[in-house]
Amino acid sequence: MAAAAAAAAVPPEEASEARRQGPKQDPAVETAEEATEPAEADINELCKDMFNKMAIYLTGELTATSEDYKLLENMNKLTSLKYLEMKDIAINISRNLKDLNQKYAGLQPYLEQINLIEEQVAALEQAAYKLDAYSKKLEAKYKKLEKR
């Protein structure tokens, strides 16, 4: 009832004004404003700015990609050169190995002779030890016979 009494105390022209303005707003509550389109010149300027910035961005991206490909190309060239060097080294090693095998094959008969001589020297050494032992026995017998 107090609200009805308060409404009755407000003059009618103020009441219609209050209805048009809506309820009184709390400062913590935000209000929406009607979106207005920017002027035609602003839109054109913003579009030009956007396209310029997009062109700069795409140019940067393409430049970075191009630089990446150049780097990969240089790395591939260096790798190719390194593999060529390694191929040359492998060919030289193979050639030297063949030469060593041929030299070893040429030395093989001499190595076999050395092994044969070594075996004969070992047999001769054994014979010399046996002969030495036999001569010592003979000497001992001779001294024994001489004493009698």
C-alpha positions in Angstrom: 0.0 0.0 0.0 2.9 2.3 0.6 3.9 2.0 -3.0 0.5 2.9 -4.2 0.5 5.9 -1.9 3.9 7.0 -3.2 2.8 6.5 -6.8 -0.2 8.7 -6.2 2.0 11.4 -4.8 4.0 11.7 -8.1 2.5 14.0 -10.6 1.3 12.3 -13.9 3.8 13.9 -16.2 6.7 12.7 -14.1 5.2 9.2 -14.0 5.1 9.0 -17.8 8.7 10.3 -17.9 9.8 7.6 -15.4 8.2 4.9 -17.5 10.0 6.1 -20.6 13.4 6.1 -18.9 12.8 2.7 -17.3 13.7 1.8 -13.8 16.5 3.7 -12.0 19.8 1.9 -12.7 22.2 0.7 -10.2 25.8 1.9 -11.0 27.1 -1.8 -10.7 24.8 -2.9 -13.6 26.1 -2.4 -17.1 23.8 -1.2 -19.8 24.0 -2.3 -23.4 24.4 0.4 -26.0 23.1 0.1 -29.5 25.8 -0.9 -32.0 26.4 1.8 -34.6 28.2 1.1 -37.8 31.4 3.0 -38.2 31.6 5.5 -41.0 32.3 4.2 -44.5 35.7 5.9 -44.5 36.7 4.1 -41.3 35.7 0.7 -42.7 37.8 1.3 -45.9 40.7 2.4 -43.8 40.4 -0.6 -41.5 40.2 -3.0 -44.5 43.3 -1.4 -46.1 45.1 -1.7 -42.8 44.0 -5.3 -42.3 45.1 -6.3 -45.9 48.5 -4.5 -45.5 49.1 -6.3 -42.2 48.0 -9.6 -43.7 50.3 -9.1 -46.7 53.2 -8.4 -44.3 52.4 -11.5 -42.2 52.1 -13.7 -45.3 55.3 -12.3 -46.7 57.1 -13.1 -43.5 55.7 -16.6 -43.5 56.7 -17.2 -47.1 60.2 -15.8 -46.4 60.6 -18.0 -43.4 59.6 -21.1 -45.4 61.9 -20.1 -48.3 64.8 -19.7 -45.8 64.0 -23.1 -44.3 64.1 -24.6 -47.8 67.4 -22.9 -48.6 68.9 -24.2 -45.3 67.7 -27.7 -46.1 69.2 -27.4 -49.6 72.6 -26.3 -48.2 72.5 -29.1 -45.6 71.8 -31.6 -48.4 74.7 -30.3 -50.5 77.0 -30.5 -47.6 75.8 -34.0 -46.8 76.3 -35.0 -50.4 79.9 -33.7 -50.4 80.6 -35.5 -47.1 79.3 -38.8 -48.6 81.4 -38.3 -51.7 84.5 -37.8 -49.5 83.5 -41.0 -47.5 83.1 -42.9 -50.8 86.6 -41.8 -51.9 88.0 -42.9 -48.6 86.3 -46.3 -48.8 87.6 -46.8 -52.4 91.2 -46.0 -51.2 90.8 -48.4 -48.3 89.5 -51.1 -50.6 92.4 -50.6 -53.0 95.0 -50.7 -50.2 93.4 -53.8 -48.7 93.6 -55.5 -52.1 97.3 -54.5 -52.3 98.0 -55.9 -48.9 96.2 -59.2 -49.7 98.4 -59.5 -52.8 101.5 -58.8 -50.9 100.5 -61.3 -48.2 99.8 -63.9 -50.9 103.3 -63.2 -52.3 104.9 -63.6 -48.9 102.9 -66.8 -48.1 105.5 -69.3 -49.5 108.2 -67.6 -47.4 106.1 -67.7 -44.3 105.5 -71.4 -44.9 109.3 -71.9 -45.2 109.9 -70.0 -42.0 107.3 -72.2 -40.2 109.0 -75.3 -41.6 112.5 -74.0 -40.5 111.1 -73.3 -37.1 109.8 -76.8 -36.8 113.2 -78.2 -37.9 115.0 -76.0 -35.4 112.8 -77.2 -32.6 113.5 -80.9 -33.7 117.2 -80.2 -33.9 117.2 -78.6 -30.5 115.5 -81.7 -29.0 118.1 -83.8 -30.7 120.9 -81.6 -29.3 119.4 -82.0 -25.8 119.3 -85.8 -26.2 122.9 -85.8 -27.5 124.0 -83.7 -24.6 122.3 -86.0 -22.1 123.8 -89.1 -23.8 127.3 -87.5 -23.9 127.1 -86.8 -20.2 126.1 -90.4 -19.5 129.1 -91.6 -21.6 131.4 -89.2 -19.8 130.2 -90.5 -16.5 130.7 -94.1 -17.5 134.2 -93.3 -18.9 135.2 -91.6 -15.6 133.9 -94.6 -13.7 135.8 -97.0 -15.9 139.0 -94.9 -15.6 138.9 -95.0 -11.8 139.0 -98.8 -11.7 
